[in-house]
Amino acid sequence: MPAGWTDWMVSLQKRWPAGSPYRGGTYNYFAFTQNINHTVVPHRGKYSSNVIGTEVRGLISKYHRSSKPFFMWVTPVA
């Protein structure tokens, strides 16, 4: 996770071995894998934009009542 970020959710573009539950990549809309705060999380069979939208709503719920401003950088592929 880069310095200065509280939460880090990024798609991983990597060659996973055949049969790996992590198979998929950034540009596979229904099988992509993320690094979420240092944990590798597969999303097989889920549309990537829907997953990212759910994550964004969760982060807004987490930070919206804080007295400090927050910044989100959201870049879905689709």
C-alpha positions in Angstrom: 0.0 0.0 0.0 1.5 3.3 -0.9 2.2 5.8 1.8 -0.7 8.2 2.6 -3.5 5.8 1.7 -5.9 4.5 4.4 -7.5 1.9 2.1 -6.0 0.4 -1.0 -8.1 -1.7 -3.5 -6.4 -2.3 -6.8 -6.9 -4.9 -9.5 -4.1 -7.3 -10.1 -2.9 -8.1 -13.6 -0.8 -11.2 -13.1 -0.5 -14.6 -14.7 -1.9 -17.0 -12.2 -1.3 -20.8 -12.5 -4.0 -22.9 -14.1 -6.6 -23.9 -11.6 -5.8 -21.0 -9.3 -8.8 -19.4 -7.6 -7.2 -16.1 -8.3 -7.2 -16.5 -12.1 -8.5 -13.5 -14.0 -7.2 -10.0 -14.6 -8.0 -6.4 -14.7 -9.6 -6.6 -18.2 -11.7 -9.7 -17.5 -15.0 -8.2 -16.3 -16.3 -11.4 -14.7 -13.1 -12.8 -13.2 -10.8 -10.2 -11.7 -8.6 -10.3 -8.6 -7.8 -7.4 -6.3 -5.2 -6.5 -3.7 -7.4 -5.2 -0.9 -5.2 -3.7 1.9 -2.5 -6.4 1.3 -5.0 -9.3 0.9 -5.5 -11.0 -2.5 -9.2 -11.3 -3.1 -10.7 -13.1 -6.2 -14.0 -12.0 -7.7 -14.9 -14.9 -10.1 -18.4 -14.6 -11.6 -19.0 -11.1 -10.4 -19.1 -8.1 -12.7 -16.1 -5.9 -11.8 -18.0 -2.5 -12.0 -20.6 -3.9 -9.5 -17.9 -5.1 -7.1 -16.1 -1.7 -7.3 -19.4 0.2 -6.8 -20.1 -1.8 -3.7 -16.6 -1.1 -2.4 -17.0 2.6 -3.0 -20.4 2.7 -1.2 -18.8 0.9 1.7 -15.9 3.4 1.9 -18.3 6.4 1.7 -20.3 4.9 4.6 -17.0 4.4 6.5 -15.7 7.9 6.1 -18.7 10.3 5.5 -19.2 11.2 9.1 -15.6 12.0 9.8 -14.7 15.7 10.5 -11.8 15.2 8.2 -12.2 15.4 4.4 -11.5 12.3 2.4 -10.4 11.6 -1.2 -11.3 8.6 -3.3 -9.8 7.8 -6.7 -12.1 5.3 -8.5 -11.2 4.0 -11.9 -13.3 1.1 -13.1 -12.2 -0.3 -16.4 -15.7 -0.7 -17.9 
